[in-house]
Amino acid sequence: MMDESPWWQGLRRFGMRPGLERTAALLEALGRPERHYPTVHVGGTNGKGSTVALIAAGLQAAGLKIGRYTSPDLGDVRERMTVGDGRSLIPPHRFKRLMDQVEDAAHGLSEPPTRFEALTALAFLAFANAGLDAAVIEVGLGGRYDATNVLERPLAVAFGPIALDHTAVLGPTVAHIAVDKAGIMKPGVPVASVWQSPPARQALVEAARRAGVDIRWARGQIVAVGRDYVQARIRGRVLQAGLAGAHQARNLALAATVLDLVGPRLGIDTEAARAGFAGVEWPARLEWMEPGAPEPPVLLDAAHNLHGARALASALAGPVYPRPRHLVFGVLADKPGRAMLRAVLPQVKSAVLVRPESSRAGDPDTWTAGLRVEVPVEHAGSVARAYQMAVARAKADGGEAMVVVMGSFDVVGPVRRGLIQTEAPSATER
């Protein structure tokens, strides 16, 4: 955890305030660093981070110096903004200088930014200082009024699957949410998207028409899935990504389509770029970890909404992962915990429910209220205790029993940090 000044700590109380004015003013005070390099802007509900990682890995494999900006993080805020291999973090002393620069620039503004807006400005500044060839930027929440939408003319915008999430902010239906997310489109900027549900597809098509652009629809057919890879046939070619889960075929197809759109403008060899997909890493997305005997293997998945829970359940229903499975589950209060449990419980032998390590944690009692439960379900007072309980159950089963940790980043992150026994899940750039 980085040390933060009182100003940075104070930003936490401002919460989320949609709008671009504060971010634009802050970036203006910093000299508009986001204009120093071309960008790709990635929106959607789920799969945004995986798609960013795939695109960045492809562009890097083609010889470019790439930055990527994602959110949230698994415990170290520096994970959100990486340059190069996606694993090396900005050194603490350099990150502190960036924080000071953003704070100094904000003091002259009429209204303080939110924390996410300040972090977005910090990332754009870090990328400008790094002399990037390009950056791949993930939308934080929604699209139209998200801080990242200050990007004036990206090389391309891309959309992963659009589904229900953050309904209190974005609207009650997929159509409402898609209209908001479509707000990242810009006139004349190429658009790529996975094949969407009818209401989402209609919203994207209408937004593209207003922007005067066509949508390049990305589709892939599953060829093979393993614990650490997926293969898909995309436009007649079999491509492989170093990510697990059949749902990653959509993200792989989307990333490949984006490379087709931006490759000529960046002057890259798209064949070399596609080869980079195989080496991509993206933590806590069906991440298989083997601590070593006598500890059971662990599957970490930050499936923090219903769409993600269904993708995890689908993966567990296949032949890739051993049985029996013992679940650790916890989500924030604004997530449909009961529906998420209903999706996943048929694939596990037991479950331990826990509040995430967040002020916005959900209440485990509400997740099981009225839910027909056919496996043992316990509650734990902490994430660490929940994991210990699931491990004990797996050890009692012996054989190939495993632990599945899913839900909020504030549940998956602490378990992951404990497993890798480091301060953060990535090395620090030297």
C-alpha positions as CSV (number, residue, x, y, z in Angstrom):
1,M,0.0,0.0,0.0
2,M,1.4,3.4,-1.0
3,D,1.7,6.2,1.6
4,E,-0.7,8.9,0.7
5,S,-0.8,12.6,1.6
6,P,-3.8,14.0,3.5
7,W,-5.0,15.4,0.2
8,W,-5.0,12.0,-1.5
9,Q,-6.6,10.4,1.5
10,G,-9.3,13.0,1.5
11,L,-10.3,12.2,-2.1
12,R,-11.8,8.9,-0.8
13,R,-14.7,10.7,0.8
14,F,-15.8,12.3,-2.5
15,G,-16.9,8.9,-3.9
16,M,-18.0,8.8,-7.5
17,R,-19.3,11.9,-9.3
18,P,-19.9,11.3,-13.0
19,G,-18.7,14.1,-15.4
20,L,-15.6,15.0,-17.4
21,E,-15.1,18.6,-16.3
22,R,-12.9,17.9,-13.3
23,T,-10.7,15.4,-15.1
24,A,-10.3,17.8,-18.1
25,A,-9.4,20.7,-15.9
26,L,-6.8,18.6,-14.0
27,L,-5.2,17.3,-17.2
28,E,-5.1,20.9,-18.6
29,A,-3.2,21.9,-15.5
30,L,-0.8,19.0,-16.1
31,G,-0.2,20.0,-19.7
32,R,-2.6,17.5,-21.4
33,P,-0.3,14.4,-21.0
34,E,-2.9,12.1,-22.7
35,R,-2.3,13.8,-26.0
36,H,1.3,12.6,-26.1
37,Y,0.6,9.1,-27.4
38,P,-2.1,7.2,-29.3
39,T,-4.7,5.2,-27.3
40,V,-7.1,2.3,-27.6
41,H,-10.2,2.8,-25.4
42,V,-11.9,-0.4,-24.1
43,G,-15.4,-0.5,-22.6
44,G,-18.1,-3.0,-21.7
45,T,-19.2,-4.8,-18.6
46,N,-17.0,-7.8,-18.2
47,G,-13.8,-8.8,-19.9
48,K,-12.5,-5.2,-20.2
49,G,-9.3,-5.9,-18.3
50,S,-8.6,-9.2,-20.1
51,T,-9.1,-7.4,-23.4
52,V,-6.8,-4.6,-22.4
53,A,-4.1,-7.1,-21.4
54,L,-4.5,-9.0,-24.7
55,I,-4.3,-5.9,-26.9
56,A,-1.3,-4.6,-24.9
57,A,0.5,-7.9,-25.1
58,G,-0.1,-8.0,-28.8
59,L,1.2,-4.5,-29.4
60,Q,4.2,-5.1,-27.3
61,A,5.0,-8.4,-29.2
62,A,5.0,-6.3,-32.3
63,G,7.8,-4.2,-30.9
64,L,6.0,-1.2,-29.3
65,K,6.4,0.3,-25.9
66,I,2.9,0.0,-24.4
67,G,1.1,1.3,-21.3
68,R,-2.1,-0.1,-19.9
69,Y,-4.5,1.4,-17.5
70,T,-7.1,-0.8,-15.7
71,S,-9.2,-0.9,-12.5
72,P,-9.7,-1.8,-9.8
73,D,-6.5,-3.3,-8.4
74,L,-5.8,-6.4,-6.2
75,G,-4.2,-4.5,-3.4
76,D,-1.6,-2.1,-4.8
77,V,-2.8,0.9,-6.7
78,R,0.2,0.8,-8.9
79,E,-1.2,-2.3,-10.6
80,R,-3.6,-0.1,-12.4
81,M,-1.0,1.5,-14.6
82,T,1.9,-0.5,-16.1
83,V,4.4,0.1,-18.8
84,G,6.0,-2.6,-20.9
85,D,5.5,-6.2,-19.7
86,G,2.4,-5.5,-17.6
87,R,4.0,-7.0,-14.5
88,S,6.5,-4.3,-13.6
89,L,5.1,-1.6,-11.3
90,I,6.2,2.0,-11.1
91,P,8.8,2.3,-8.3
92,P,7.4,3.8,-5.1
93,H,9.7,6.9,-5.2
94,R,8.6,7.6,-8.8
95,F,5.0,7.0,-8.0
96,K,5.2,9.4,-5.1
97,R,6.5,12.1,-7.4
98,L,3.6,11.6,-9.8
99,M,1.2,11.8,-6.8
100,D,2.8,15.1,-5.8
101,Q,2.5,16.5,-9.3
102,V,-1.2,15.6,-9.5
103,E,-1.8,17.1,-6.1
104,D,0.0,20.3,-7.0
105,A,-1.9,20.7,-10.2
106,A,-5.3,20.1,-8.5
107,H,-4.7,22.8,-5.9
108,G,-5.5,25.5,-8.4
109,L,-8.8,24.0,-9.5
110,S,-12.3,25.2,-8.5
111,E,-13.4,21.7,-7.6
112,P,-11.4,18.8,-6.3
113,P,-11.3,15.6,-8.4
114,T,-12.5,12.3,-7.3
115,R,-10.0,9.6,-6.4
116,F,-10.5,7.8,-9.7
117,E,-10.2,11.0,-11.7
118,A,-6.9,11.8,-9.9
119,L,-5.6,8.3,-10.5
120,T,-6.6,8.6,-14.2
121,A,-4.7,11.8,-14.5
122,L,-1.7,10.2,-12.8
123,A,-1.7,7.3,-15.2
124,F,-1.9,9.5,-18.2
125,L,1.0,11.6,-16.8
126,A,3.1,8.5,-16.1
127,F,2.5,7.3,-19.6
128,A,3.6,10.6,-21.1
129,N,6.8,10.5,-19.0
130,A,7.5,7.0,-20.2
131,G,7.6,7.9,-23.9
132,L,5.1,5.3,-25.0
133,D,4.3,4.3,-28.5
134,A,0.6,3.7,-27.4
135,A,-1.6,3.0,-24.4
136,V,-4.6,0.8,-23.9
137,I,-7.1,2.3,-21.5
138,E,-10.0,0.6,-19.7
139,V,-13.2,2.5,-18.9
140,G,-13.8,2.6,-15.2
141,L,-17.6,2.7,-14.9
142,G,-20.1,3.3,-17.7
143,G,-18.6,5.3,-20.5
144,R,-20.1,8.7,-21.4
145,Y,-19.2,10.3,-18.1
146,D,-16.3,8.1,-17.1
147,A,-13.0,10.0,-16.4
148,T,-11.2,8.1,-19.1
149,N,-13.6,9.5,-21.7
150,V,-11.5,12.7,-21.9
151,L,-9.6,10.8,-24.6
152,E,-10.4,13.0,-27.6
153,R,-9.6,10.7,-30.6
154,P,-8.4,7.2,-29.8
155,L,-7.1,4.9,-32.5
156,A,-10.1,2.7,-31.8
157,V,-12.8,1.9,-29.2
158,A,-13.8,-1.6,-28.3
159,F,-16.7,-3.1,-26.4
160,G,-16.7,-6.4,-24.4
161,P,-20.0,-8.0,-23.4
162,I,-22.5,-5.5,-22.0
163,A,-24.7,-6.8,-19.2
164,L,-26.4,-5.7,-16.0
165,D,-24.1,-4.0,-13.5
166,H,-24.0,-0.8,-11.5
167,T,-27.7,-0.4,-12.3
168,A,-28.1,2.3,-9.6
169,V,-25.8,4.6,-11.6
170,L,-26.2,3.4,-15.2
171,G,-29.8,2.5,-15.4
172,P,-32.1,-0.5,-14.8
173,T,-31.8,-2.3,-18.1
174,V,-29.1,-3.5,-20.5
175,A,-30.4,-1.0,-23.0
176,H,-29.8,1.9,-20.5
177,I,-26.4,0.6,-19.7
178,A,-25.4,0.1,-23.3
179,V,-26.4,3.7,-24.2
180,D,-24.1,5.0,-21.4
181,K,-21.3,2.7,-22.4
182,A,-21.7,3.7,-26.1
183,G,-20.8,7.2,-25.1
184,I,-17.1,6.5,-25.6
185,M,-17.6,6.4,-29.4
186,K,-16.1,9.4,-31.3
187,P,-16.9,10.6,-34.8
188,G,-14.7,8.8,-37.3
189,V,-13.0,6.5,-34.7
190,P,-13.2,2.8,-35.6
191,V,-15.3,0.6,-33.4
192,A,-15.0,-3.1,-32.5
193,S,-17.3,-5.1,-30.4
194,V,-18.1,-8.7,-29.4
195,W,-21.5,-9.8,-30.6
196,Q,-24.0,-8.3,-28.1
197,S,-27.5,-9.1,-26.8
198,P,-30.2,-7.4,-28.9
199,P,-30.8,-4.3,-26.7
200,A,-27.0,-3.7,-26.3
201,R,-26.4,-4.3,-30.0
202,Q,-29.2,-1.8,-31.0
203,A,-27.7,0.9,-28.7
204,L,-24.2,0.4,-30.1
205,V,-25.5,0.5,-33.7
206,E,-27.4,3.7,-33.1
207,A,-24.4,5.4,-31.5
208,A,-22.1,4.2,-34.3
209,R,-24.6,5.7,-36.8
210,R,-24.5,9.1,-35.1
211,A,-20.7,8.9,-35.0
212,G,-20.6,8.1,-38.7
213,V,-18.7,4.8,-38.2
214,D,-19.3,1.1,-38.7
215,I,-18.9,-1.5,-36.1
216,R,-16.5,-4.4,-36.7
217,W,-18.1,-7.4,-35.0
218,A,-15.7,-9.8,-33.4
219,R,-16.5,-13.5,-33.2
220,G,-14.6,-16.6,-32.3
221,Q,-15.3,-20.3,-32.2
222,I,-13.8,-22.3,-29.3
223,V,-11.2,-24.8,-30.3
224,A,-9.7,-25.9,-26.9
225,V,-9.7,-24.7,-23.3
226,G,-7.2,-25.6,-20.6
227,R,-6.3,-24.3,-17.1
228,D,-4.1,-21.6,-18.5
229,Y,-5.1,-21.1,-22.1
230,V,-7.9,-20.9,-24.6
231,Q,-7.8,-21.5,-28.4
232,A,-10.3,-20.0,-30.7
233,R,-10.8,-20.0,-34.5
234,I,-11.1,-16.3,-35.6
235,R,-11.6,-15.5,-39.2
236,G,-10.3,-18.8,-40.3
237,R,-7.2,-18.8,-38.1
238,V,-6.6,-20.6,-34.7
239,L,-5.3,-18.2,-32.1
240,Q,-4.3,-18.9,-28.5
241,A,-4.3,-16.7,-25.4
242,G,-2.7,-17.4,-22.1
243,L,-6.0,-17.0,-20.3
244,A,-8.4,-19.6,-19.1
245,G,-12.1,-20.0,-19.7
246,A,-14.3,-20.4,-22.8
247,H,-15.5,-16.8,-22.3
248,Q,-12.0,-15.6,-23.1
249,A,-12.5,-16.6,-26.7
250,R,-14.7,-13.5,-27.1
251,N,-12.0,-11.3,-25.6
252,L,-9.4,-12.9,-27.8
253,A,-11.6,-12.3,-30.9
254,L,-12.1,-8.7,-29.8
255,A,-8.4,-8.1,-29.3
256,A,-7.5,-9.6,-32.7
257,T,-10.1,-7.4,-34.3
258,V,-8.7,-4.3,-32.6
259,L,-5.2,-5.1,-33.9
260,D,-6.6,-5.4,-37.4
261,L,-8.1,-1.9,-37.0
262,V,-5.1,-0.2,-35.4
263,G,-2.2,-2.2,-36.9
264,P,-1.8,-0.3,-40.1
265,R,-1.9,3.1,-38.3
266,L,0.8,2.0,-35.9
267,G,2.9,0.3,-38.6
268,I,3.1,-3.0,-36.9
269,D,3.2,-6.6,-38.1
270,T,-0.2,-8.0,-37.0
271,E,1.1,-11.5,-37.3
272,A,3.7,-10.8,-34.7
273,A,1.2,-9.0,-32.6
274,R,-1.2,-11.9,-32.6
275,A,1.6,-14.2,-31.5
276,G,1.8,-12.1,-28.3
277,F,-1.6,-13.3,-27.1
278,A,-0.2,-16.6,-26.0
279,G,2.1,-15.0,-23.4
280,V,-0.5,-12.7,-21.9
281,E,-1.1,-12.8,-18.1
282,W,-4.0,-11.3,-16.2
283,P,-4.2,-12.2,-12.5
284,A,-7.3,-13.4,-10.6
285,R,-9.3,-14.3,-13.8
286,L,-9.6,-18.1,-13.5
287,E,-6.1,-18.0,-12.2
288,W,-4.9,-21.5,-11.3
289,M,-2.4,-21.6,-8.4
290,E,-0.7,-24.6,-6.8
291,P,0.8,-23.7,-3.4
292,G,2.3,-27.2,-3.1
293,A,1.5,-30.2,-1.0
294,P,-0.2,-30.5,1.4
295,E,-2.1,-27.4,0.4
296,P,-4.9,-27.8,-2.2
297,P,-4.8,-26.0,-5.5
298,V,-6.7,-22.8,-5.7
299,L,-8.7,-21.1,-8.5
300,L,-8.9,-17.3,-8.1
301,D,-11.6,-15.5,-10.0
302,A,-12.7,-11.9,-9.5
303,A,-16.2,-12.7,-10.8
304,H,-17.8,-9.7,-9.0
305,N,-21.2,-9.6,-10.9
306,L,-23.7,-12.0,-12.2
307,H,-22.3,-12.1,-15.7
308,G,-18.9,-13.1,-14.2
309,A,-20.4,-15.6,-11.8
310,R,-22.1,-17.4,-14.7
311,A,-18.9,-17.5,-16.7
312,L,-17.2,-19.1,-13.7
313,A,-20.0,-21.6,-13.2
314,S,-19.7,-22.5,-16.9
315,A,-16.0,-23.1,-16.5
316,L,-16.4,-25.2,-13.4
317,A,-19.1,-27.3,-15.2
318,G,-16.5,-28.5,-17.8
319,P,-13.8,-31.1,-17.5
320,V,-10.9,-28.8,-16.9
321,Y,-11.1,-28.4,-13.1
322,P,-11.0,-31.3,-10.5
323,R,-13.7,-32.1,-8.0
324,P,-14.6,-31.6,-5.2
325,R,-14.5,-27.8,-4.9
326,H,-14.8,-25.7,-1.8
327,L,-15.9,-22.1,-2.3
328,V,-15.0,-18.8,-0.7
329,F,-17.4,-16.1,-1.7
330,G,-17.9,-12.4,-1.0
331,V,-19.2,-9.4,-2.9
332,L,-20.0,-5.7,-2.4
333,A,-23.5,-4.6,-1.3
334,D,-24.5,-3.4,-4.8
335,K,-24.0,-6.8,-6.3
336,P,-26.7,-9.6,-6.7
337,G,-25.0,-11.9,-4.2
338,R,-28.0,-14.3,-4.0
339,A,-28.2,-14.8,-7.8
340,M,-24.4,-15.2,-8.0
341,L,-24.5,-17.9,-5.4
342,R,-27.4,-19.6,-7.2
343,A,-25.2,-19.8,-10.3
344,V,-22.1,-21.2,-8.7
345,L,-23.3,-23.4,-5.8
346,P,-24.3,-26.4,-8.0
347,Q,-20.6,-26.6,-9.0
348,V,-19.1,-26.8,-5.4
349,K,-19.3,-29.1,-2.4
350,S,-19.3,-26.4,0.3
351,A,-19.2,-22.6,0.6
352,V,-17.8,-20.1,3.1
353,L,-19.3,-16.6,2.9
354,V,-17.4,-13.5,4.0
355,R,-17.7,-9.8,3.9
356,P,-15.1,-8.2,1.5
357,E,-12.4,-6.0,3.1
358,S,-14.3,-2.9,2.0
359,S,-16.5,-0.2,3.5
360,R,-19.0,-1.2,0.7
361,A,-19.1,-4.9,1.7
362,G,-22.3,-6.8,1.3
363,D,-24.1,-8.8,4.0
364,P,-23.7,-12.6,3.7
365,D,-27.1,-13.1,5.4
366,T,-28.8,-11.4,2.4
367,W,-27.1,-13.6,-0.1
368,T,-28.7,-16.8,1.3
369,A,-32.1,-15.3,2.3
370,G,-34.8,-17.4,0.6
371,L,-32.1,-19.3,-1.4
372,R,-32.4,-23.1,-1.5
373,V,-29.0,-24.3,-0.5
374,E,-28.1,-28.0,-0.9
375,V,-24.4,-27.8,0.2
376,P,-23.0,-26.8,3.6
377,V,-22.7,-23.0,3.9
378,E,-20.7,-21.3,6.7
379,H,-19.9,-17.7,7.5
380,A,-16.4,-16.4,8.4
381,G,-15.3,-13.2,10.2
382,S,-12.5,-12.4,7.9
383,V,-11.2,-13.3,4.4
384,A,-8.2,-15.1,5.9
385,R,-10.4,-17.2,8.1
386,A,-12.8,-18.0,5.2
387,Y,-9.8,-19.2,3.2
388,Q,-8.5,-21.3,6.1
389,M,-11.9,-22.9,6.5
390,A,-12.2,-23.8,2.8
391,V,-8.7,-25.2,2.8
392,A,-9.5,-27.4,5.8
393,R,-12.5,-28.8,4.0
394,A,-10.5,-29.5,0.9
395,K,-7.7,-31.2,2.9
396,A,-10.4,-33.4,4.6
397,D,-11.6,-34.5,1.2
398,G,-8.0,-35.3,0.0
399,G,-7.3,-36.4,-3.5
400,E,-7.8,-33.6,-6.0
401,A,-10.0,-31.4,-3.9
402,M,-9.6,-27.7,-4.6
403,V,-10.5,-24.3,-3.3
404,V,-12.3,-21.7,-5.4
405,V,-12.1,-18.0,-4.3
406,M,-14.5,-15.7,-6.1
407,G,-16.2,-12.4,-5.9
408,S,-14.9,-8.9,-5.0
409,F,-11.4,-7.8,-5.6
410,D,-11.4,-7.2,-1.8
411,V,-11.8,-11.0,-1.3
412,V,-9.7,-12.4,-4.1
413,G,-6.9,-9.9,-3.7
414,P,-6.0,-10.7,0.0
415,V,-6.0,-14.4,-0.7
416,R,-3.8,-14.0,-3.7
417,R,-1.3,-11.8,-1.8
418,G,-1.1,-14.5,0.9
419,L,-0.5,-17.2,-1.7
420,I,2.3,-15.4,-3.5
421,Q,3.7,-14.0,-0.2
422,T,4.7,-10.6,-1.6
423,E,3.5,-7.1,-1.1
424,A,1.9,-7.0,-4.5
425,P,1.1,-9.4,-7.3
426,S,3.7,-7.9,-9.6
427,A,7.4,-7.2,-9.5
428,T,8.5,-3.5,-9.2
429,E,10.1,-1.9,-12.1
430,R,13.8,-1.2,-11.4
